[in-house]
Amino acid sequence: MLPRLYEGQVCSIARALEVVGDRWTLLVVREALTRTRRFEDFRTHLGIAHNVLSDRLARLVEAGVLERELYQTRPDRYEYRLTQQGLDLWNVVMSLLMWGDKYRSPDGPPLLTRHHGCGGQLTPSFTCDTCGASLGPMDVELLPGPGAAIDA
């Protein structure tokens, strides 16, 4: 197993990877960016093991990417909400999405990015291809695209 920490590396990329550098963590962040909040919803959407999800959520809370908010008592249940630090990962996640669409999606993009304002698509410069507006996480909706898996 690869180490989680990059001790001795004086590099901002290495430090960022210490927080979001494994496959499940970025997928948890992706789900949070699509407004998934509750543990069971993360599990359902990701198909992730309970212990792995618990670990990734705890790490993201500890790192300040997510915060826990109590929504039920007896038993205590929490929602996970993105902090500003988490919202700032939107460009990273969307860049990976667009790269994957370009190079790893032979059947077309699994997700389409739709601008709430006019229906246009997100561009690599994080603007709308229709109206030219600068777009951020609150401006874009993710919808199933032509490459999305179809349930039988």
C-alpha positions in Angstrom: 0.0 0.0 0.0 1.2 3.5 -0.8 1.9 5.9 2.0 -0.7 8.5 2.7 1.8 11.2 3.6 4.5 12.5 1.4 7.0 13.4 4.2 10.1 15.2 2.8 8.2 16.5 -0.2 8.1 20.3 -0.3 5.4 20.5 -2.9 1.9 21.8 -2.8 0.7 19.0 -5.1 2.0 16.4 -2.6 0.3 18.2 0.3 -3.0 18.4 -1.6 -2.7 14.6 -2.5 -2.4 13.9 1.3 -6.0 15.1 1.6 -7.6 14.1 -1.7 -5.2 11.7 -3.3 -7.0 8.4 -3.3 -9.8 7.3 -5.5 -12.6 7.2 -3.0 -11.9 10.6 -1.5 -12.3 12.5 -4.7 -15.5 10.6 -5.5 -16.8 11.5 -2.0 -16.0 15.2 -2.8 -17.7 14.8 -6.2 -20.9 13.6 -4.5 -20.8 16.4 -2.0 -20.5 18.8 -4.8 -23.7 17.4 -6.3 -25.3 18.1 -2.9 -25.2 14.6 -1.4 -25.2 15.2 2.3 -26.0 12.0 4.2 -24.0 8.9 4.9 -26.4 6.4 3.4 -26.8 8.6 0.3 -23.0 8.6 -0.2 -23.0 4.8 0.2 -25.8 4.3 -2.3 -24.4 6.6 -4.9 -20.8 5.3 -4.6 -21.3 1.6 -3.8 -18.6 2.1 -1.2 -18.0 -0.1 1.9 -19.2 1.4 5.2 -15.8 1.4 6.8 -14.1 3.0 3.8 -16.7 5.8 3.6 -16.5 6.4 7.4 -12.7 6.7 7.1 -12.9 9.1 4.1 -15.6 11.3 5.6 -13.6 11.5 8.9 -10.4 12.5 7.0 -12.2 15.1 5.0 -13.8 16.6 8.2 -10.4 16.6 9.9 -8.8 18.3 6.9 -11.5 21.0 6.9 -12.9 20.0 3.5 -16.3 18.9 5.0 -18.1 19.8 8.2 -20.6 17.7 10.1 -24.0 19.1 11.0 -26.3 17.3 13.4 -29.7 16.7 11.8 -31.2 14.1 14.1 -30.8 12.9 17.7 -31.5 9.5 19.2 -29.5 8.3 17.5 -27.3 11.2 16.5 -27.1 11.5 12.7 -25.0 14.0 10.7 -25.0 15.6 7.3 -21.7 16.4 5.7 -21.5 19.8 4.1 -18.7 21.3 2.1 -16.7 24.1 3.6 -15.1 26.9 1.5 -12.1 24.6 1.2 -14.3 21.9 -0.2 -16.1 24.2 -2.6 -12.7 25.3 -3.9 -12.1 21.7 -5.1 -14.9 22.2 -7.7 -12.5 23.3 -10.4 -10.3 20.3 -9.7 -13.2 17.9 -9.9 -14.7 19.5 -13.0 -11.2 19.5 -14.7 -10.9 15.7 -14.0 -14.5 15.3 -15.3 -13.7 17.1 -18.6 -10.4 15.2 -19.0 -12.2 11.9 -18.5 -14.9 13.0 -20.9 -12.3 13.7 -23.6 -10.0 10.7 -23.1 -11.9 8.0 -21.2 -15.5 8.1 -22.4 -15.9 6.3 -25.7 -19.8 6.4 -25.4 -19.9 10.1 -24.7 -19.8 11.9 -21.3 -21.6 10.1 -18.5 -22.5 13.5 -17.0 -23.4 16.7 -18.7 -22.8 20.1 -17.0 -25.7 22.4 -17.5 -25.6 26.2 -16.7 -28.7 27.0 -14.5 -28.9 30.4 -16.2 -29.2 29.5 -19.8 -28.7 25.8 -20.3 -25.2 26.0 -21.8 -22.3 23.7 -21.0 -19.2 24.2 -18.8 -16.0 24.9 -20.8 -12.4 24.1 -19.7 -12.0 27.8 -18.9 -15.0 27.4 -16.4 -17.3 29.6 -18.5 -20.6 28.8 -20.2 -20.3 27.9 -23.8 -23.6 29.7 -24.6 -23.7 32.9 -22.6 -20.0 33.3 -21.6 -20.7 33.6 -17.9 -18.0 32.5 -15.4 -19.3 29.4 -13.7 -18.9 27.9 -10.2 -20.3 25.1 -8.2 -23.7 26.8 -7.6 -24.1 27.7 -11.3 -24.0 24.2 -12.8 -26.2 21.2 -12.6 -24.9 17.7 -13.5 -27.3 15.6 -15.6 -27.0 12.1 -17.1 -25.2 12.2 -20.4 -25.1 9.8 -23.4 -22.3 7.7 -21.7 -24.2 7.2 -18.5 -24.9 3.6 -17.5 -28.4 2.5 -18.2 -30.1 0.3 -15.6 -31.7 -2.8 -17.0 
